[in-house]
């Protein structure tokens, strides 16, 4: 029963983060801040999905570490690509 509760909590947190992403788009804040916050929220969701729904949380550190490092690298390069394309100064 504890596993179901953990998954339900993670699912609820993912829904809340998705709602925050939708709300961020409507705020009258600079475009750079919107892009940065959306990238950060997407990274948080990706890590939560990898850790809980792909069961990396229960794997030994030598196995889960490179996977999380790969996710971080993807979001870093995605951010740098967007920075290059959009021309954020």
Residue pairs with C-beta under 8 A, 6 or more apart in sequence:
6 52
7 52
7 53
10 48
10 52
10 53
13 48
14 45
14 48
14 49
17 41
17 44
17 45
18 45
20 41
21 38
21 41
21 42
24 34
24 37
24 38
24 41
25 34
25 38
27 34
31 86
32 88
35 82
35 86
35 88
36 79
39 75
39 78
39 79
39 82
42 75
43 71
43 72
43 75
46 71
46 75
47 68
47 71
50 56
50 67
50 68
50 71
51 57
51 64
51 68
56 63
56 64
56 67
56 68
57 64
82 88
